[in-house]
Amino acid sequence: MDLHRFWAMARKEWIQIRRDPRSMILAFALPPFLLLFFGYAITWDVDDIRLSVVDHDRTAGSRKLVEAFVSSGYFTVKEHVATVAEAEEDLVRARVRGVLTIPAGYERDLRSGQGARVQLLLDGTDANTANIAQNYASAIIARYSLGEVLGGRKVAQPFRLEPRTWYNPNLESRHMIVPGLIAVIMSIIAAMLTSLTIAREWERGTMEQLAATPVGRLEVILGKLVPYVGIGLFDVAVVVVAGVFIFGTPFNGSLLYLSALTLLFLAGALGLGVFISSAAKSQVLATQVAMVATYLPALLLSGFLFDIASMPPILHAFTFLVPARYYVAVTRGVMLKGVGPSVLWPQAVFMLAYAMLGLGLAVRFFRKELRA
């Protein structure tokens, strides 16, 4: 490989990128926009569960129970209603997410030591919110009942659970989402950017000029990829900095190690884009294929949104072919856990194989020859 021709090819590609508004938008505007959009739009935190309260007891004890729900910070009492039918109407019309019903005689039963019952109806059309609300309510009731005086004495606690959550103590979903977003965004951007490279040469008629030069296939592919590798590393740096300073996501690991594995991931993703571009020879078709080949797998099968272990066996096996799966593990491991090569070496091996495959396919399927 001749370094002079290689750098000339890289310079030519950078000039084309600067002159193409679509490429500039994809390269520099889309990654931070996607981070902000998905970072604020995607959240599993539930902290404003609206309730209607039906209090048939109307005692100090029932009011104290309602106050326990409100003071938790997770529930908001939208209104007190007289009948269950009115509360259910609020639930049907989605004005509230739940209905707390306190029966008559609640305080008397509570003081008797036999226990009292309350009912919480939840809107199951949003299963995730309903499940979280149920867990919140169970925890509130358990804490509240342990602090109540039953029969003139405090309830003795048989054992005390002291949970500790590592790496994300406050269980904020954004701290899990932002590192995963880096993998998803770079999967999309890398493949879409390079999917335009070869197809653009064919559509603009410059492939004939390129075919007439002595530059080799490897020099063309690597020369075209160099500007995009620089752009990709710049985008990752911007997204990481934005995640840390805007969303407060911690960065506990090695920046050097993250950069090295990012380089492997970008090499594979960019190579895949050039392969798609070589095969499609149309910018529109290449962009569509790149979106389907990278966006959906990275979003759905990488572990970013859904736990891989809970997927059906066939999909679980298919996730091993999704490169974003390994990069999601890397970004979360480095940023949240602060781990390094001793833990993430399997992901590094898989991404090295992905890089070799992507570049190999790009070189193998690229042709300078003009065919009728």
The 8 nearest C-alpha neighbors of each residue, nearest first, counted from 0:
[[1, 2, 218, 217, 5, 215, 4, 214],
 [0, 2, 3, 4, 5, 218, 214, 215],
 [3, 1, 5, 4, 6, 0, 218, 7],
 [2, 4, 5, 6, 1, 7, 8, 0],
 [5, 3, 7, 2, 1, 6, 8, 214],
 [4, 6, 2, 218, 222, 8, 3, 7],
 [7, 5, 9, 8, 3, 4, 2, 10],
 [6, 8, 4, 10, 9, 5, 11, 3],
 [9, 7, 222, 11, 5, 6, 10, 4],
 [8, 10, 222, 6, 12, 223, 7, 11],
 [11, 9, 7, 13, 12, 8, 6, 14],
 [10, 12, 8, 14, 9, 13, 7, 15],
 [13, 11, 15, 9, 14, 10, 223, 16],
 [12, 14, 16, 10, 15, 11, 226, 17],
 [15, 13, 17, 11, 12, 16, 10, 18],
 [16, 14, 12, 18, 13, 17, 19, 11],
 [15, 17, 13, 19, 18, 14, 22, 12],
 [18, 16, 14, 15, 19, 13, 23, 20],
 [17, 19, 15, 16, 14, 20, 23, 22],
 [18, 20, 16, 22, 21, 17, 15, 23],
 [21, 19, 23, 22, 24, 18, 17, 16],
 [22, 20, 24, 23, 19, 25, 26, 16],
 [21, 23, 25, 24, 19, 20, 16, 26],
 [22, 24, 26, 20, 21, 25, 27, 19],
 [25, 23, 28, 21, 22, 26, 27, 29],
 [26, 24, 22, 29, 23, 27, 28, 21],
 [25, 27, 23, 24, 22, 28, 230, 29],
 [26, 28, 24, 25, 23, 29, 30, 234],
 [29, 27, 24, 30, 25, 31, 26, 32],
 [28, 30, 32, 25, 31, 33, 27, 24],
 [31, 29, 33, 32, 28, 34, 184, 27],
 [32, 30, 34, 33, 29, 238, 28, 35],
 [31, 33, 29, 35, 30, 34, 36, 28],
 [34, 32, 36, 30, 31, 35, 37, 29],
 [33, 35, 31, 32, 38, 37, 36, 30],
 [36, 34, 38, 32, 33, 37, 39, 31],
 [35, 37, 33, 34, 38, 39, 40, 32],
 [36, 38, 40, 41, 39, 34, 35, 33],
 [39, 37, 35, 34, 36, 40, 41, 177],
 [38, 40, 37, 36, 41, 35, 42, 173],
 [39, 41, 37, 38, 36, 42, 35, 34],
 [42, 40, 37, 39, 38, 43, 176, 173],
 [43, 41, 44, 172, 40, 173, 39, 38],
 [42, 44, 172, 45, 41, 127, 128, 171],
 [43, 45, 42, 172, 46, 171, 170, 173],
 [46, 44, 47, 43, 128, 48, 73, 131],
 [45, 47, 73, 48, 44, 72, 74, 75],
 [48, 46, 73, 74, 45, 49, 75, 72],
 [49, 47, 74, 75, 96, 73, 46, 50],
 [48, 50, 75, 95, 96, 76, 77, 74],
 [51, 49, 76, 97, 95, 98, 77, 75],
 [50, 52, 98, 78, 77, 79, 86, 76],
 [53, 51, 79, 99, 98, 100, 54, 80],
 [52, 54, 100, 80, 81, 79, 99, 101],
 [53, 55, 101, 56, 57, 100, 52, 102],
 [56, 54, 103, 102, 57, 101, 53, 100],
 [57, 55, 103, 54, 58, 102, 104, 105],
 [58, 56, 54, 55, 61, 59, 62, 103],
 [59, 57, 60, 61, 56, 62, 106, 105],
 [58, 60, 62, 61, 63, 57, 106, 64],
 [59, 61, 63, 58, 106, 62, 64, 105],
 [60, 62, 64, 58, 63, 59, 57, 65],
 [63, 61, 65, 59, 64, 60, 66, 58],
 [62, 64, 66, 60, 61, 65, 59, 67],
 [63, 65, 67, 61, 66, 62, 60, 68],
 [66, 64, 62, 68, 67, 63, 69, 61],
 [65, 67, 63, 69, 64, 68, 70, 62],
 [66, 68, 64, 70, 65, 69, 63, 71],
 [67, 69, 65, 66, 71, 70, 74, 64],
 [70, 68, 66, 74, 71, 67, 75, 72],
 [69, 71, 67, 72, 68, 66, 74, 73],
 [72, 70, 69, 68, 73, 67, 74, 139],
 [73, 71, 70, 74, 69, 46, 47, 68],
 [72, 74, 46, 47, 71, 48, 75, 69],
 [75, 73, 48, 69, 47, 72, 68, 49],
 [74, 76, 49, 69, 48, 50, 77, 47],
 [77, 75, 50, 78, 49, 51, 74, 69],
 [76, 78, 50, 51, 49, 75, 79, 95],
 [77, 79, 51, 76, 80, 52, 50, 86],
 [78, 80, 52, 51, 53, 81, 77, 76],
 [81, 79, 53, 82, 52, 78, 86, 85],
 [80, 82, 53, 79, 83, 85, 54, 55],
 [83, 81, 84, 85, 80, 53, 86, 55],
 [82, 84, 86, 85, 87, 53, 81, 100],
 [85, 83, 87, 82, 86, 88, 81, 89],
 [86, 84, 88, 83, 87, 82, 80, 89],
 [85, 87, 83, 89, 88, 84, 51, 98],
 [86, 88, 90, 84, 89, 85, 83, 91],
 [89, 87, 91, 85, 90, 86, 92, 84],
 [90, 88, 94, 86, 92, 87, 91, 95],
 [89, 91, 87, 93, 88, 95, 92, 94],
 [92, 90, 88, 93, 89, 87, 94, 122],
 [91, 93, 89, 90, 94, 88, 95, 87],
 [94, 92, 90, 95, 91, 89, 96, 122],
 [93, 95, 89, 92, 90, 96, 91, 49],
 [96, 94, 49, 93, 90, 50, 97, 89],
 [97, 95, 49, 122, 121, 48, 50, 90],
 [98, 96, 121, 50, 120, 95, 122, 51],
 [97, 99, 51, 120, 50, 119, 52, 86],
 [100, 98, 119, 52, 118, 53, 51, 120],
 [99, 101, 53, 118, 117, 52, 54, 98],
 [100, 102, 54, 117, 55, 53, 56, 99],
 [103, 101, 55, 105, 56, 104, 100, 117],
 [104, 102, 56, 55, 105, 101, 54, 57],
 [103, 105, 107, 106, 56, 108, 102, 55],
 [104, 106, 108, 103, 107, 115, 102, 109],
 [107, 105, 109, 60, 108, 104, 110, 61],
 [108, 106, 104, 110, 109, 105, 111, 115],
 [109, 107, 111, 115, 105, 106, 110, 114],
 [108, 110, 106, 114, 115, 107, 111, 112],
 [111, 109, 149, 107, 112, 108, 150, 106],
 [112, 110, 108, 109, 113, 150, 107, 149],
 [111, 113, 149, 110, 114, 150, 109, 108],
 [112, 114, 111, 108, 109, 115, 110, 149],
 [115, 113, 109, 112, 108, 116, 111, 110],
 [114, 116, 109, 108, 105, 117, 113, 106],
 [115, 117, 118, 114, 105, 102, 101, 108],
 [118, 116, 101, 100, 102, 119, 115, 99],
 [117, 119, 100, 99, 120, 101, 116, 98],
 [120, 118, 99, 98, 100, 121, 97, 117],
 [119, 121, 98, 97, 118, 99, 122, 100],
 [122, 120, 97, 96, 129, 123, 119, 98],
 [121, 123, 96, 124, 97, 129, 125, 90],
 [124, 122, 126, 125, 129, 121, 128, 130],
 [123, 125, 122, 126, 129, 127, 128, 121],
 [126, 124, 123, 128, 127, 129, 122, 130],
 [125, 127, 123, 129, 128, 124, 130, 122],
 [126, 128, 130, 129, 125, 131, 43, 123],
 [127, 129, 131, 130, 126, 125, 132, 45],
 [130, 128, 132, 126, 127, 131, 123, 121],
 [129, 131, 133, 127, 132, 128, 126, 134],
 [130, 132, 134, 128, 133, 129, 135, 127],
 [133, 131, 135, 129, 134, 130, 128, 136],
 [134, 132, 136, 130, 131, 135, 129, 137],
 [135, 133, 131, 137, 132, 136, 138, 130],
 [134, 136, 132, 138, 133, 137, 131, 139],
 [135, 137, 139, 133, 138, 134, 132, 140],
 [138, 136, 134, 140, 139, 135, 141, 133],
 [137, 139, 141, 135, 136, 140, 142, 134],
 [140, 138, 136, 142, 141, 137, 143, 135],
 [141, 139, 143, 137, 142, 138, 144, 136],
 [142, 140, 138, 144, 139, 143, 137, 145],
 [141, 143, 139, 145, 140, 144, 138, 146],
 [142, 144, 140, 146, 141, 145, 139, 147],
 [145, 143, 147, 141, 146, 142, 140, 154],
 [146, 144, 142, 143, 147, 154, 141, 156],
 [147, 145, 143, 144, 142, 148, 153, 154],
 [148, 146, 144, 145, 149, 143, 153, 154],
 [147, 149, 153, 152, 151, 150, 146, 154],
 [150, 148, 110, 112, 151, 152, 147, 153],
 [149, 151, 152, 112, 110, 111, 148, 153],
 [150, 152, 149, 148, 153, 110, 112, 147],
 [153, 151, 148, 149, 150, 154, 147, 155],
 [154, 152, 148, 155, 149, 147, 146, 151],
 [153, 155, 145, 156, 152, 149, 148, 146],
 [156, 154, 153, 157, 145, 152, 158, 146],
 [155, 157, 158, 154, 159, 145, 153, 146],
 [158, 156, 155, 159, 154, 160, 145, 153],
 [159, 157, 156, 160, 155, 161, 145, 154],
 [158, 160, 161, 156, 157, 162, 155, 145],
 [159, 161, 162, 158, 163, 157, 156, 142],
 [160, 162, 159, 163, 158, 164, 156, 165],
 [163, 161, 160, 164, 159, 165, 168, 169],
 [164, 162, 165, 161, 168, 160, 167, 169],
 [165, 163, 168, 167, 162, 166, 170, 169],
 [164, 166, 167, 168, 163, 336, 335, 169],
 [165, 167, 335, 336, 168, 164, 249, 337],
 [168, 166, 170, 165, 169, 164, 171, 174],
 [169, 167, 164, 170, 165, 166, 163, 171],
 [168, 170, 171, 167, 164, 172, 166, 165],
 [171, 169, 167, 168, 172, 164, 174, 44],
 [172, 170, 169, 173, 174, 44, 167, 175],
 [171, 173, 175, 174, 43, 42, 44, 176],
 [174, 172, 176, 175, 171, 177, 42, 38],
 [173, 175, 248, 172, 176, 171, 177, 167],
 [174, 176, 172, 173, 177, 178, 179, 331],
 [175, 177, 173, 179, 174, 178, 180, 172],
 [176, 178, 180, 179, 174, 173, 175, 242],
 [179, 177, 330, 181, 180, 331, 176, 175],
 [180, 178, 327, 176, 303, 181, 177, 182],
 [179, 181, 177, 183, 182, 178, 184, 176],
 [180, 182, 184, 179, 178, 183, 185, 177],
 [183, 181, 185, 180, 179, 184, 327, 323],
 [182, 184, 180, 186, 297, 185, 181, 298],
 [185, 183, 187, 181, 186, 182, 180, 188],
 [184, 186, 188, 182, 187, 183, 189, 181],
 [187, 185, 183, 184, 189, 188, 293, 182],
 [186, 188, 184, 185, 294, 190, 189, 293],
 [187, 189, 185, 191, 190, 186, 192, 184],
 [190, 188, 269, 192, 191, 185, 186, 187],
 [189, 191, 272, 269, 193, 268, 192, 187],
 [192, 190, 194, 188, 189, 193, 289, 286],
 [193, 191, 189, 194, 190, 195, 188, 22],
 [192, 194, 272, 195, 196, 273, 190, 191],
 [193, 195, 272, 276, 191, 273, 192, 285],
 [196, 194, 193, 282, 198, 199, 192, 276],
 [195, 197, 193, 199, 198, 194, 276, 200],
 [198, 196, 200, 199, 276, 277, 195, 201],
 [197, 199, 280, 281, 201, 276, 282, 195],
 [198, 200, 202, 196, 197, 201, 195, 203],
 [201, 199, 206, 205, 197, 198, 203, 202],
 [200, 202, 198, 204, 199, 206, 203, 280],
 [203, 201, 199, 204, 200, 198, 281, 280],
 [204, 202, 200, 205, 201, 199, 206, 198],
 [203, 205, 201, 202, 206, 200, 207, 208],
 [206, 204, 200, 208, 207, 203, 209, 201],
 [205, 207, 209, 200, 208, 201, 204, 210],
 [208, 206, 210, 205, 209, 211, 204, 369],
 [209, 207, 211, 205, 206, 210, 212, 204],
 [208, 210, 206, 211, 207, 212, 205, 367],
 [211, 209, 207, 367, 208, 212, 206, 368],
 [210, 212, 208, 209, 207, 213, 206, 214],
 [211, 213, 209, 214, 210, 208, 215, 207],
 [214, 212, 215, 211, 210, 209, 4, 216],
 [213, 215, 212, 4, 218, 219, 216, 209],
 [216, 214, 218, 217, 219, 213, 0, 212],
 [217, 215, 219, 218, 220, 362, 214, 365],
 [216, 218, 220, 219, 215, 221, 362, 0],
 [219, 217, 5, 215, 221, 216, 222, 220],
 [218, 220, 216, 222, 217, 221, 223, 215],
 [221, 219, 217, 223, 222, 218, 224, 216],
 [222, 220, 224, 218, 223, 219, 217, 225],
 [223, 221, 9, 8, 5, 219, 224, 220],
 [222, 224, 220, 9, 221, 12, 225, 219],
 [223, 225, 221, 227, 222, 226, 228, 220],
 [224, 226, 228, 227, 222, 223, 9, 221],
 [227, 225, 229, 228, 224, 13, 230, 9],
 [226, 228, 230, 224, 229, 225, 231, 189],
 [229, 227, 231, 225, 230, 226, 224, 232],
 [230, 228, 226, 232, 227, 231, 233, 225],
 [229, 231, 227, 233, 228, 232, 234, 226],
 [232, 230, 228, 234, 233, 229, 227, 235],
 [231, 233, 235, 229, 234, 230, 228, 236],
 [232, 234, 230, 236, 231, 235, 229, 237],
 [235, 233, 237, 231, 236, 232, 238, 230],
 [234, 236, 238, 232, 237, 233, 239, 231],
 [235, 237, 233, 239, 234, 238, 240, 232],
 [238, 236, 234, 240, 235, 239, 241, 233],
 [237, 239, 241, 235, 240, 236, 242, 234],
 [238, 240, 242, 236, 241, 237, 235, 243],
 [239, 241, 243, 237, 242, 238, 244, 236],
 [242, 240, 238, 244, 245, 239, 243, 237],
 [243, 241, 239, 246, 240, 245, 248, 244],
 [242, 244, 248, 247, 240, 241, 246, 245],
 [243, 245, 241, 247, 242, 246, 240, 248],
 [246, 244, 241, 242, 247, 243, 240, 248],
 [247, 245, 242, 248, 243, 244, 173, 241],
 [246, 248, 243, 244, 245, 249, 242, 174],
 [247, 249, 243, 174, 246, 242, 250, 177],
 [250, 248, 243, 335, 251, 334, 247, 174],
 [249, 251, 334, 252, 335, 248, 243, 333],
 [252, 250, 337, 334, 335, 249, 336, 333],
 [337, 253, 251, 333, 334, 250, 338, 254],
 [252, 254, 256, 255, 257, 333, 337, 339],
 [253, 255, 257, 256, 258, 252, 333, 250],
 [256, 254, 258, 253, 257, 259, 260, 252],
 [257, 255, 259, 253, 258, 254, 260, 339],
 [256, 258, 254, 260, 255, 259, 261, 253],
 [259, 257, 261, 255, 256, 260, 254, 262],
 [258, 260, 256, 262, 261, 257, 255, 263],
 [261, 259, 263, 262, 257, 258, 264, 256],
 [262, 260, 258, 264, 259, 263, 257, 265],
 [261, 263, 265, 259, 260, 264, 266, 258],
 [264, 262, 260, 266, 261, 265, 354, 351],
 [263, 265, 261, 267, 262, 266, 350, 268],
 [266, 264, 268, 262, 267, 263, 269, 261],
 [265, 267, 354, 263, 269, 264, 268, 270],
 [354, 266, 268, 357, 270, 353, 264, 265],
 [269, 267, 265, 271, 270, 190, 266, 189],
 [270, 268, 272, 189, 266, 271, 190, 267],
 [269, 271, 357, 358, 267, 273, 272, 268],
 [270, 272, 357, 274, 268, 269, 273, 267],
 [271, 273, 190, 194, 193, 269, 275, 270],
 [274, 272, 276, 270, 193, 194, 275, 361],
 [273, 275, 361, 271, 277, 272, 276, 360],
 [276, 274, 272, 278, 273, 277, 194, 285],
 [275, 277, 194, 273, 198, 279, 197, 274],
 [278, 276, 274, 275, 365, 197, 280, 279],
 [277, 279, 275, 276, 280, 274, 364, 365],
 [278, 280, 276, 281, 285, 277, 275, 284],
 [281, 279, 198, 277, 276, 278, 201, 282],
 [282, 280, 198, 284, 279, 283, 285, 202],
 [281, 283, 285, 198, 195, 284, 286, 199],
 [284, 282, 286, 285, 281, 287, 195, 288],
 [285, 283, 287, 281, 286, 282, 288, 279],
 [284, 286, 282, 288, 276, 287, 279, 283],
 [287, 285, 289, 283, 284, 288, 191, 282],
 [286, 288, 284, 290, 289, 285, 283, 291],
 [287, 289, 285, 291, 290, 286, 292, 284],
 [290, 288, 292, 286, 287, 291, 191, 190],
 [289, 291, 294, 287, 293, 288, 292, 286],
 [290, 292, 288, 289, 293, 294, 295, 287],
 [293, 291, 289, 290, 288, 294, 296, 295],
 [294, 292, 290, 291, 296, 187, 297, 186],
 [293, 295, 290, 297, 187, 296, 291, 298],
 [294, 296, 298, 297, 299, 293, 291, 292],
 [297, 295, 300, 299, 298, 293, 294, 321],
 [298, 296, 301, 294, 183, 323, 295, 299],
 [299, 297, 295, 296, 294, 300, 183, 301],
 [298, 300, 296, 297, 295, 301, 304, 305],
 [301, 299, 296, 318, 302, 297, 298, 321],
 [302, 300, 324, 297, 303, 323, 299, 298],
 [303, 301, 305, 306, 307, 304, 300, 324],
 [302, 304, 179, 301, 305, 298, 327, 299],
 [305, 303, 302, 299, 298, 306, 301, 176],
 [306, 304, 302, 303, 307, 299, 300, 301],
 [305, 307, 302, 308, 309, 304, 310, 303],
 [308, 306, 310, 302, 309, 315, 305, 300],
 [307, 309, 306, 310, 315, 311, 312, 305],
 [308, 310, 307, 306, 311, 305, 315, 312],
 [311, 309, 307, 315, 308, 314, 312, 306],
 [312, 310, 314, 313, 315, 309, 308, 316],
 [313, 311, 315, 314, 316, 310, 317, 309],
 [314, 312, 316, 315, 311, 317, 310, 318],
 [315, 313, 317, 316, 311, 312, 310, 318],
 [314, 316, 312, 318, 313, 317, 310, 311],
 [315, 317, 313, 314, 318, 319, 312, 320],
 [316, 318, 314, 319, 315, 320, 313, 321],
 [319, 317, 321, 320, 315, 316, 300, 314],
 [318, 320, 317, 321, 316, 324, 315, 322],
 [319, 321, 318, 317, 322, 316, 324, 323],
 [320, 322, 318, 323, 319, 324, 296, 301],
 [323, 321, 324, 325, 320, 326, 350, 353],
 [322, 324, 326, 297, 325, 301, 321, 182],
 [325, 323, 301, 322, 327, 326, 321, 302],
 [326, 324, 328, 346, 323, 327, 322, 329],
 [325, 327, 329, 323, 328, 324, 182, 330],
 [328, 326, 179, 330, 329, 324, 325, 182],
 [327, 329, 325, 326, 331, 330, 332, 324],
 [330, 328, 326, 332, 327, 331, 333, 325],
 [331, 329, 178, 327, 333, 332, 328, 334],
 [332, 330, 334, 328, 178, 335, 329, 333],
 [331, 333, 336, 329, 330, 338, 335, 334],
 [332, 334, 337, 252, 338, 330, 331, 336],
 [335, 333, 250, 251, 331, 252, 337, 332],
 [334, 336, 331, 166, 332, 337, 333, 251],
 [337, 335, 332, 338, 166, 333, 334, 251],
 [252, 336, 338, 251, 333, 334, 335, 332],
 [339, 337, 333, 336, 332, 252, 342, 340],
 [338, 340, 341, 342, 343, 333, 337, 256],
 [341, 339, 343, 344, 342, 338, 256, 347],
 [340, 342, 339, 343, 344, 338, 345, 347],
 [343, 341, 340, 339, 344, 338, 345, 332],
 [342, 344, 340, 346, 345, 339, 341, 347],
 [343, 345, 347, 340, 346, 342, 341, 348],
 [346, 344, 348, 347, 343, 349, 342, 325],
 [347, 345, 325, 349, 344, 343, 348, 350],
 [346, 348, 344, 350, 345, 349, 351, 343],
 [349, 347, 351, 345, 346, 350, 344, 352],
 [348, 350, 352, 346, 351, 347, 353, 345],
 [351, 349, 353, 347, 352, 348, 264, 263],
 [352, 350, 354, 348, 353, 349, 263, 347],
 [351, 353, 349, 355, 350, 354, 356, 348],
 [354, 352, 350, 356, 267, 351, 355, 357],
 [267, 355, 353, 351, 266, 357, 356, 352],
 [356, 354, 352, 358, 353, 357, 359, 351],
 [355, 357, 359, 353, 354, 358, 360, 352],
 [358, 356, 270, 267, 271, 354, 360, 359],
 [359, 357, 270, 361, 355, 360, 356, 354],
 [358, 360, 356, 362, 361, 357, 355, 363],
 [359, 361, 363, 357, 358, 362, 274, 364],
 [360, 362, 274, 358, 359, 270, 273, 363],
 [363, 361, 359, 365, 360, 364, 217, 358],
 [362, 364, 360, 361, 365, 359, 366, 274],
 [365, 363, 361, 362, 360, 366, 277, 274],
 [366, 364, 362, 277, 363, 361, 367, 216],
 [367, 365, 368, 364, 216, 277, 369, 363],
 [368, 366, 210, 369, 365, 209, 206, 216],
 [367, 369, 366, 370, 210, 207, 206, 365],
 [368, 370, 367, 371, 207, 210, 206, 366],
 [371, 369, 368, 367, 366, 207, 210, 206],
 [370, 369, 368, 207, 367, 201, 366, 206]]
